[in-house]
Amino acid sequence: MNASATLLPAVVRPAVEDRHWLSSDHCASPVLDLLHALGWTIVDTPEANVHATSPDGRVYVGWLPEDPAAWTRDIAWRVQVQPTDGDTWVQEFGTHTPAEAVAGFVAALVAHSPN
């Protein structure tokens, strides 16, 4: 199968100095800014954890920097999805996962959402 070069995505090679985001700075802003822009309900707890729910209530994103159960398992982010048809599934991200990577995952998850 041959593909025209115009149909293929351009290869992006960021300079080494632009790869600072490849390690976590433990900042939730990239994800929380995305969720806020999408109109999600966002709740901060007194313990500094953040819980967000999609407008349709089927997707939950938690940033859990002060949740002892999450830290015991080296988890900082929890994404839980309840499809309209099917079983609930969960994706968790470790404490060293960059928030930009989590934001990319969430953006891809909601990219084809009807809402």
DOROMAR-349775 format. One record per atom (N, C-alpha, C, CB): residue number from 0; atom name; y, x, z. Coordinates in Angstrom, 1 decimal, m for minus. Glycine has a CB too. Layout:
<NUM; CA; <Y; X; Z>>
...
***
This chain:
<0; N; <m1.2; 0.8; 0.0>>
<0; CA; <0.0; 0.0; 0.0>>
<0; C; <1.2; 0.9; 0.0>>
<0; CB; <0.0; m1.0; 1.2>>
<1; N; <2.1; 0.7; m0.9>>
<1; CA; <3.3; 1.5; m1.0>>
<1; C; <4.5; 0.6; m0.5>>
<1; CB; <3.6; 1.9; m2.4>>
<2; N; <5.4; 1.3; 0.3>>
<2; CA; <6.5; 0.6; 0.8>>
<2; C; <7.8; 1.3; 0.3>>
<2; CB; <6.5; 0.5; 2.3>>
<3; N; <8.7; 0.6; m0.2>>
<3; CA; <10.0; 1.1; m0.6>>
<3; C; <10.7; 1.8; 0.5>>
<3; CB; <10.9; 0.1; m1.3>>
<4; N; <11.3; 2.9; 0.3>>
<4; CA; <12.1; 3.6; 1.4>>
<4; C; <13.2; 2.7; 1.9>>
<4; CB; <12.7; 4.9; 0.9>>
<5; N; <13.6; 1.8; 1.1>>
<5; CA; <14.7; 0.9; 1.6>>
<5; C; <14.2; m0.2; 2.6>>
<5; CB; <15.4; 0.2; 0.4>>
<6; N; <12.9; m0.4; 2.6>>
<6; CA; <12.3; m1.4; 3.5>>
<6; C; <11.9; m0.8; 4.9>>
<6; CB; <11.1; m2.0; 2.9>>
<7; N; <11.9; 0.5; 4.9>>
<7; CA; <11.5; 1.2; 6.1>>
<7; C; <12.7; 1.4; 7.0>>
<7; CB; <10.8; 2.5; 5.8>>
<8; N; <12.5; 1.4; 8.3>>
<8; CA; <13.6; 1.6; 9.2>>
<8; C; <14.0; 3.1; 9.2>>
<8; CB; <13.3; 1.2; 10.7>>
<9; N; <15.3; 3.3; 9.4>>
<9; CA; <15.8; 4.7; 9.4>>
<9; C; <15.3; 5.4; 10.7>>
<9; CB; <17.4; 4.7; 9.4>>
<10; N; <14.9; 6.6; 10.5>>
<10; CA; <14.5; 7.4; 11.7>>
<10; C; <15.7; 7.9; 12.5>>
<10; CB; <13.6; 8.7; 11.2>>
<11; N; <15.7; 7.6; 13.8>>
<11; CA; <16.8; 7.9; 14.6>>
<11; C; <16.4; 9.1; 15.5>>
<11; CB; <17.3; 6.7; 15.5>>
<12; N; <17.1; 10.1; 15.5>>
<12; CA; <16.7; 11.3; 16.3>>
<12; C; <18.0; 11.6; 17.2>>
<12; CB; <16.3; 12.5; 15.5>>
<13; N; <18.1; 11.1; 18.4>>
<13; CA; <19.2; 11.4; 19.2>>
<13; C; <19.2; 12.8; 19.6>>
<13; CB; <19.3; 10.4; 20.4>>
<14; N; <20.4; 13.3; 19.8>>
<14; CA; <20.6; 14.7; 20.2>>
<14; C; <20.0; 14.8; 21.6>>
<14; CB; <22.1; 15.2; 20.2>>
<15; N; <19.6; 16.0; 22.0>>
<15; CA; <19.0; 16.2; 23.3>>
<15; C; <19.9; 15.7; 24.4>>
<15; CB; <18.6; 17.7; 23.5>>
<16; N; <21.2; 16.0; 24.3>>
<16; CA; <22.1; 15.6; 25.3>>
<16; C; <22.3; 14.1; 25.4>>
<16; CB; <23.5; 16.2; 25.1>>
<17; N; <21.9; 13.3; 24.4>>
<17; CA; <21.9; 11.9; 24.5>>
<17; C; <20.7; 11.2; 25.0>>
<17; CB; <22.2; 11.3; 23.1>>
<18; N; <19.8; 12.0; 25.5>>
<18; CA; <18.5; 11.5; 26.1>>
<18; C; <18.5; 11.4; 27.6>>
<18; CB; <17.4; 12.4; 25.6>>
<19; N; <19.7; 11.5; 28.2>>
<19; CA; <19.8; 11.4; 29.6>>
<19; C; <19.1; 10.2; 30.2>>
<19; CB; <21.3; 11.5; 30.1>>
<20; N; <19.1; 9.1; 29.5>>
<20; CA; <18.5; 7.8; 30.0>>
<20; C; <17.0; 7.9; 30.1>>
<20; CB; <19.0; 6.7; 29.1>>
<21; N; <16.4; 8.9; 29.6>>
<21; CA; <14.9; 9.0; 29.6>>
<21; C; <14.4; 9.2; 31.0>>
<21; CB; <14.4; 10.1; 28.7>>
<22; N; <15.2; 9.5; 32.0>>
<22; CA; <14.8; 9.5; 33.4>>
<22; C; <15.7; 8.5; 34.1>>
<22; CB; <14.9; 10.9; 34.0>>
<23; N; <15.1; 7.9; 35.1>>
<23; CA; <15.8; 6.8; 35.9>>
<23; C; <16.9; 7.4; 36.8>>
<23; CB; <14.8; 6.1; 36.7>>
<24; N; <18.0; 6.7; 36.8>>
<24; CA; <19.0; 7.0; 37.8>>
<24; C; <19.0; 5.9; 38.8>>
<24; CB; <20.4; 7.1; 37.1>>
<25; N; <18.0; 5.0; 38.8>>
<25; CA; <17.8; 4.0; 39.8>>
<25; C; <19.0; 3.0; 39.8>>
<25; CB; <17.6; 4.6; 41.2>>
<26; N; <19.6; 2.7; 38.7>>
<26; CA; <20.7; 1.8; 38.5>>
<26; C; <20.1; 0.6; 37.7>>
<26; CB; <21.9; 2.5; 37.8>>
<27; N; <20.4; m0.6; 38.2>>
<27; CA; <19.9; m1.8; 37.6>>
<27; C; <20.8; m2.4; 36.5>>
<27; CB; <19.6; m2.8; 38.6>>
<28; N; <22.0; m1.8; 36.4>>
<28; CA; <23.0; m2.4; 35.5>>
<28; C; <22.6; m2.8; 34.1>>
<28; CB; <24.2; m1.5; 35.4>>
<29; N; <21.9; m1.9; 33.4>>
<29; CA; <21.5; m2.3; 32.0>>
<29; C; <20.7; m3.6; 31.9>>
<29; CB; <20.7; m1.2; 31.4>>
<30; N; <19.8; m3.8; 32.9>>
<30; CA; <19.0; m5.1; 32.9>>
<30; C; <19.9; m6.2; 33.4>>
<30; CB; <17.8; m4.9; 33.8>>
<31; N; <20.6; m6.0; 34.5>>
<31; CA; <21.3; m7.1; 35.1>>
<31; C; <22.5; m7.6; 34.2>>
<31; CB; <21.9; m6.7; 36.4>>
<32; N; <23.1; m6.6; 33.5>>
<32; CA; <24.2; m7.0; 32.5>>
<32; C; <23.6; m7.8; 31.4>>
<32; CB; <24.9; m5.7; 32.0>>
<33; N; <22.4; m7.4; 30.9>>
<33; CA; <21.8; m8.2; 29.8>>
<33; C; <21.5; m9.6; 30.3>>
<33; CB; <20.5; m7.5; 29.4>>
<34; N; <20.9; m9.7; 31.5>>
<34; CA; <20.5; m11.1; 32.0>>
<34; C; <21.7; m11.9; 32.2>>
<34; CB; <19.7; m10.9; 33.3>>
<35; N; <22.8; m11.3; 32.7>>
<35; CA; <24.0; m12.1; 32.9>>
<35; C; <24.6; m12.6; 31.6>>
<35; CB; <25.1; m11.2; 33.6>>
<36; N; <24.6; m11.7; 30.6>>
<36; CA; <25.0; m12.1; 29.2>>
<36; C; <24.2; m13.2; 28.6>>
<36; CB; <25.1; m10.9; 28.3>>
<37; N; <22.9; m13.2; 29.0>>
<37; CA; <22.0; m14.3; 28.5>>
<37; C; <22.1; m15.6; 29.2>>
<37; CB; <20.6; m13.8; 28.5>>
<38; N; <22.9; m15.6; 30.3>>
<38; CA; <23.1; m16.8; 31.0>>
<38; C; <22.1; m17.1; 32.1>>
<38; CB; <23.3; m18.0; 30.1>>
<39; N; <21.3; m16.1; 32.5>>
<39; CA; <20.3; m16.3; 33.5>>
<39; C; <20.9; m16.5; 34.9>>
<39; CB; <19.3; m15.1; 33.5>>
<40; N; <20.2; m17.2; 35.7>>
<40; CA; <20.6; m17.4; 37.1>>
<40; C; <20.2; m16.1; 37.9>>
<40; CB; <19.9; m18.6; 37.8>>
<41; N; <21.1; m15.5; 38.5>>
<41; CA; <20.9; m14.2; 39.2>>
<41; C; <21.3; m14.3; 40.7>>
<41; CB; <21.7; m13.0; 38.5>>
<42; N; <20.3; m14.0; 41.5>>
<42; CA; <20.6; m14.1; 43.0>>
<42; C; <20.3; m12.7; 43.6>>
<42; CB; <19.6; m15.2; 43.6>>
<43; N; <21.3; m12.3; 44.4>>
<43; CA; <21.2; m11.0; 45.2>>
<43; C; <20.8; m11.4; 46.6>>
<43; CB; <22.6; m10.2; 45.2>>
<44; N; <19.8; m10.7; 47.1>>
<44; CA; <19.4; m10.9; 48.5>>
<44; C; <20.2; m10.0; 49.5>>
<44; CB; <17.9; m10.8; 48.7>>
<45; N; <20.2; m10.3; 50.7>>
<45; CA; <20.9; m9.4; 51.7>>
<45; C; <20.2; m8.0; 51.8>>
<45; CB; <20.8; m10.0; 53.1>>
<46; N; <18.9; m8.0; 51.4>>
<46; CA; <18.2; m6.7; 51.4>>
<46; C; <18.5; m5.9; 50.1>>
<46; CB; <16.7; m7.0; 51.5>>
<47; N; <19.3; m6.3; 49.2>>
<47; CA; <19.7; m5.6; 48.0>>
<47; C; <18.7; m5.8; 46.9>>
<47; CB; <19.9; m4.2; 48.3>>
<48; N; <17.8; m6.7; 47.0>>
<48; CA; <16.9; m7.0; 45.9>>
<48; C; <17.6; m8.1; 45.0>>
<48; CB; <15.5; m7.6; 46.4>>
<49; N; <17.2; m8.1; 43.7>>
<49; CA; <17.9; m9.1; 42.8>>
<49; C; <16.8; m9.9; 42.1>>
<49; CB; <18.8; m8.3; 41.8>>
<50; N; <16.9; m11.2; 42.0>>
<50; CA; <16.0; m12.1; 41.4>>
<50; C; <16.7; m12.8; 40.3>>
<50; CB; <15.3; m13.0; 42.4>>
<51; N; <16.2; m12.9; 39.1>>
<51; CA; <16.8; m13.6; 38.0>>
<51; C; <15.8; m14.5; 37.3>>
<51; CB; <17.4; m12.6; 37.0>>
<52; N; <16.3; m15.6; 36.9>>
<52; CA; <15.4; m16.6; 36.2>>
<52; C; <16.1; m17.1; 34.9>>
<52; CB; <15.2; m17.8; 37.1>>
<53; N; <15.3; m17.1; 33.9>>
<53; CA; <15.8; m17.6; 32.6>>
<53; C; <16.3; m19.0; 32.7>>
<53; CB; <14.7; m17.4; 31.5>>
<54; N; <17.1; m19.4; 31.7>>
<54; CA; <17.7; m20.8; 31.7>>
<54; C; <16.6; m21.9; 31.7>>
<54; CB; <18.6; m21.0; 30.6>>
<55; N; <15.4; m21.6; 31.0>>
<55; CA; <14.4; m22.5; 31.0>>
<55; C; <13.4; m22.4; 32.1>>
<55; CB; <13.6; m22.4; 29.7>>
<56; N; <13.6; m21.5; 33.0>>
<56; CA; <12.8; m21.3; 34.2>>
<56; C; <11.4; m20.7; 34.0>>
<56; CB; <12.7; m22.6; 34.9>>
<57; N; <11.1; m20.3; 32.8>>
<57; CA; <9.8; m19.7; 32.5>>
<57; C; <9.7; m18.2; 32.7>>
<57; CB; <9.4; m20.1; 31.2>>
<58; N; <10.8; m17.5; 32.8>>
<58; CA; <10.7; m16.1; 32.9>>
<58; C; <11.5; m15.7; 34.1>>
<58; CB; <11.3; m15.4; 31.6>>
<59; N; <10.9; m14.8; 34.9>>
<59; CA; <11.5; m14.2; 36.1>>
<59; C; <11.6; m12.7; 36.0>>
<59; CB; <10.7; m14.6; 37.4>>
<60; N; <12.7; m12.1; 36.4>>
<60; CA; <12.8; m10.7; 36.4>>
<60; C; <13.3; m10.3; 37.8>>
<60; CB; <13.8; m10.1; 35.3>>
<61; N; <12.6; m9.5; 38.5>>
<61; CA; <13.0; m9.0; 39.8>>
<61; C; <13.3; m7.5; 39.9>>
<61; CB; <12.0; m9.4; 40.9>>
<62; N; <14.4; m7.2; 40.4>>
<62; CA; <14.6; m5.7; 40.8>>
<62; C; <14.5; m5.6; 42.2>>
<62; CB; <16.1; m5.3; 40.3>>
<63; N; <13.5; m4.8; 42.6>>
<63; CA; <13.0; m4.8; 44.0>>
<63; C; <13.2; m3.5; 44.7>>
<63; CB; <11.6; m5.2; 44.0>>
<64; N; <14.4; m2.9; 44.8>>
<64; CA; <14.5; m1.6; 45.4>>
<64; C; <14.3; m1.6; 46.9>>
<64; CB; <15.9; m1.1; 45.1>>
<65; N; <14.3; m2.7; 47.5>>
<65; CA; <14.1; m2.7; 49.0>>
<65; C; <13.0; m3.6; 49.4>>
<65; CB; <15.4; m3.2; 49.7>>
<66; N; <12.1; m3.9; 48.5>>
<66; CA; <10.9; m4.7; 48.8>>
<66; C; <9.7; m3.8; 49.2>>
<66; CB; <10.5; m5.6; 47.6>>
<67; N; <9.3; m3.8; 50.5>>
<67; CA; <8.3; m2.9; 50.9>>
<67; C; <7.0; m3.0; 50.2>>
<67; CB; <8.0; m3.1; 52.4>>
<68; N; <6.6; m4.3; 49.8>>
<68; CA; <5.3; m4.4; 49.1>>
<68; C; <5.4; m3.8; 47.7>>
<68; CB; <5.0; m5.9; 49.0>>
<69; N; <6.6; m3.9; 47.0>>
<69; CA; <6.7; m3.3; 45.7>>
<69; C; <6.7; m1.8; 45.8>>
<69; CB; <8.0; m3.8; 45.1>>
<70; N; <7.5; m1.3; 46.8>>
<70; CA; <7.6; 0.2; 46.9>>
<70; C; <6.2; 0.8; 47.3>>
<70; CB; <8.6; 0.6; 47.9>>
<71; N; <5.4; 0.1; 48.1>>
<71; CA; <4.1; 0.6; 48.4>>
<71; C; <3.3; 0.8; 47.2>>
<71; CB; <3.4; m0.4; 49.3>>
<72; N; <3.5; 0.0; 46.1>>
<72; CA; <2.8; 0.2; 44.9>>
<72; C; <3.6; 0.9; 43.8>>
<72; CB; <2.4; m1.2; 44.3>>
<73; N; <4.8; 1.5; 44.2>>
<73; CA; <5.6; 2.3; 43.3>>
<73; C; <6.2; 1.4; 42.2>>
<73; CB; <4.9; 3.4; 42.7>>
<74; N; <6.6; 0.1; 42.6>>
<74; CA; <7.1; m0.8; 41.6>>
<74; C; <8.6; m1.1; 41.9>>
<74; CB; <6.3; m2.1; 41.6>>
<75; N; <9.4; m1.0; 40.9>>
<75; CA; <10.8; m1.3; 41.1>>
<75; C; <11.2; m2.6; 40.3>>
<75; CB; <11.7; m0.2; 40.6>>
<76; N; <10.5; m2.9; 39.2>>
<76; CA; <10.8; m4.1; 38.4>>
<76; C; <9.6; m4.9; 38.2>>
<76; CB; <11.3; m3.6; 37.0>>
<77; N; <9.7; m6.3; 38.3>>
<77; CA; <8.7; m7.2; 38.0>>
<77; C; <9.2; m8.2; 37.1>>
<77; CB; <8.1; m7.8; 39.4>>
<78; N; <8.4; m8.4; 36.0>>
<78; CA; <8.7; m9.5; 35.0>>
<78; C; <7.5; m10.4; 35.0>>
<78; CB; <9.0; m8.8; 33.5>>
<79; N; <7.8; m11.7; 35.2>>
<79; CA; <6.7; m12.7; 35.2>>
<79; C; <7.1; m13.8; 34.2>>
<79; CB; <6.5; m13.3; 36.6>>
<80; N; <6.1; m14.1; 33.4>>
<80; CA; <6.3; m15.1; 32.3>>
<80; C; <5.3; m16.2; 32.5>>
<80; CB; <6.2; m14.4; 30.9>>
<81; N; <5.8; m17.5; 32.4>>
<81; CA; <4.9; m18.6; 32.4>>
<81; C; <5.1; m19.3; 31.0>>
<81; CB; <5.3; m19.6; 33.6>>
<82; N; <4.1; m19.0; 30.1>>
<82; CA; <4.2; m19.6; 28.8>>
<82; C; <4.0; m21.1; 28.9>>
<82; CB; <3.2; m19.0; 27.9>>
<83; N; <4.5; m21.9; 27.9>>
<83; CA; <4.3; m23.3; 27.9>>
<83; C; <2.8; m23.6; 27.8>>
<83; CB; <5.1; m24.0; 26.8>>
<84; N; <2.1; m22.8; 27.0>>
<84; CA; <0.7; m23.0; 26.8>>
<84; C; <0.1; m21.7; 27.2>>
<84; CB; <0.3; m23.4; 25.4>>
<85; N; <m0.7; m21.6; 28.3>>
<85; CA; <m1.3; m20.4; 28.6>>
<85; C; <m1.1; m20.0; 30.1>>
<85; CB; <m0.9; m19.3; 27.7>>
<86; N; <m1.7; m18.9; 30.4>>
<86; CA; <m1.7; m18.4; 31.8>>
<86; C; <m0.4; m17.5; 32.0>>
<86; CB; <m2.9; m17.6; 32.2>>
<87; N; <0.0; m17.5; 33.3>>
<87; CA; <1.1; m16.7; 33.7>>
<87; C; <0.7; m15.2; 33.5>>
<87; CB; <1.5; m16.9; 35.1>>
<88; N; <1.6; m14.4; 33.0>>
<88; CA; <1.3; m12.9; 33.0>>
<88; C; <2.5; m12.2; 33.6>>
<88; CB; <1.1; m12.5; 31.5>>
<89; N; <2.2; m11.0; 34.0>>
<89; CA; <3.1; m10.1; 34.7>>
<89; C; <3.2; m8.7; 34.1>>
<89; CB; <2.8; m10.1; 36.2>>
<90; N; <4.4; m8.2; 34.0>>
<90; CA; <4.5; m6.8; 33.7>>
<90; C; <5.4; m6.1; 34.8>>
<90; CB; <5.2; m6.6; 32.2>>
<91; N; <4.9; m5.0; 35.3>>
<91; CA; <5.7; m4.3; 36.3>>
<91; C; <6.0; m2.9; 35.9>>
<91; CB; <4.9; m4.3; 37.7>>
<92; N; <7.2; m2.4; 36.3>>
<92; CA; <7.6; m1.1; 36.0>>
<92; C; <7.8; m0.3; 37.2>>
<92; CB; <8.9; m1.2; 35.1>>
<93; N; <7.5; 1.0; 37.2>>
<93; CA; <7.5; 1.9; 38.3>>
<93; C; <9.0; 2.3; 38.6>>
<93; CB; <6.7; 3.1; 38.0>>
<94; N; <9.1; 2.9; 39.8>>
<94; CA; <10.4; 3.3; 40.3>>
<94; C; <11.1; 4.4; 39.4>>
<94; CB; <10.2; 3.9; 41.7>>
<95; N; <10.3; 5.1; 38.6>>
<95; CA; <10.9; 6.1; 37.7>>
<95; C; <11.1; 5.6; 36.3>>
<95; CB; <10.1; 7.3; 37.7>>
<96; N; <10.9; 4.3; 36.0>>
<96; CA; <11.1; 3.8; 34.7>>
<96; C; <12.6; 3.5; 34.5>>
<96; CB; <10.3; 2.4; 34.5>>
<97; N; <13.2; 4.1; 33.5>>
<97; CA; <14.6; 3.9; 33.2>>
<97; C; <15.0; 2.4; 33.0>>
<97; CB; <15.1; 4.7; 32.0>>
<98; N; <16.1; 1.9; 33.6>>
<98; CA; <16.5; 0.5; 33.5>>
<98; C; <16.7; 0.2; 32.0>>
<98; CB; <17.8; 0.3; 34.3>>
<99; N; <17.1; 1.2; 31.2>>
<99; CA; <17.3; 1.0; 29.8>>
<99; C; <16.0; 0.6; 29.1>>
<99; CB; <17.9; 2.2; 29.1>>
<100; N; <14.9; 1.1; 29.5>>
<100; CA; <13.6; 0.8; 29.0>>
<100; C; <13.2; m0.6; 29.4>>
<100; CB; <12.5; 1.8; 29.4>>
<101; N; <13.5; m1.0; 30.6>>
<101; CA; <13.2; m2.3; 31.1>>
<101; C; <14.1; m3.3; 30.3>>
<101; CB; <13.4; m2.5; 32.6>>
<102; N; <15.3; m3.0; 30.2>>
<102; CA; <16.2; m3.9; 29.4>>
<102; C; <15.7; m4.1; 28.0>>
<102; CB; <17.7; m3.3; 29.4>>
<103; N; <15.2; m3.0; 27.4>>
<103; CA; <14.7; m3.1; 26.0>>
<103; C; <13.5; m4.0; 26.0>>
<103; CB; <14.3; m1.7; 25.5>>
<104; N; <12.6; m3.9; 27.0>>
<104; CA; <11.4; m4.8; 27.1>>
<104; C; <11.9; m6.3; 27.2>>
<104; CB; <10.6; m4.4; 28.3>>
<105; N; <12.8; m6.5; 28.1>>
<105; CA; <13.3; m7.9; 28.3>>
<105; C; <14.0; m8.4; 27.0>>
<105; CB; <14.3; m8.0; 29.5>>
<106; N; <14.8; m7.6; 26.4>>
<106; CA; <15.5; m8.0; 25.2>>
<106; C; <14.4; m8.4; 24.1>>
<106; CB; <16.4; m6.9; 24.6>>
<107; N; <13.4; m7.6; 24.0>>
<107; CA; <12.3; m7.9; 23.0>>
<107; C; <11.6; m9.2; 23.4>>
<107; CB; <11.3; m6.7; 22.9>>
<108; N; <11.4; m9.4; 24.7>>
<108; CA; <10.7; m10.5; 25.2>>
<108; C; <11.4; m11.8; 24.8>>
<108; CB; <10.5; m10.4; 26.7>>
<109; N; <12.7; m11.8; 24.9>>
<109; CA; <13.5; m13.0; 24.7>>
<109; C; <14.1; m13.1; 23.3>>
<109; CB; <14.6; m13.1; 25.7>>
<110; N; <13.9; m12.1; 22.5>>
<110; CA; <14.4; m12.1; 21.1>>
<110; C; <14.1; m13.3; 20.3>>
<110; CB; <14.0; m10.8; 20.4>>
<111; N; <12.9; m13.8; 20.4>>
<111; CA; <12.4; m14.9; 19.6>>
<111; C; <12.3; m16.2; 20.4>>
<111; CB; <11.1; m14.6; 19.0>>
<112; N; <13.0; m16.2; 21.5>>
<112; CA; <13.0; m17.4; 22.4>>
<112; C; <13.8; m18.5; 21.7>>
<112; CB; <13.6; m17.1; 23.8>>
<113; N; <13.3; m19.8; 21.8>>
<113; CA; <14.0; m20.9; 21.1>>
<113; C; <15.3; m21.2; 21.9>>
<113; CB; <13.1; m22.1; 21.1>>
<114; N; <15.5; m20.7; 23.1>>
<114; CA; <16.7; m21.0; 23.9>>
<114; C; <17.7; m19.9; 23.8>>
<114; CB; <16.3; m21.2; 25.4>>
***
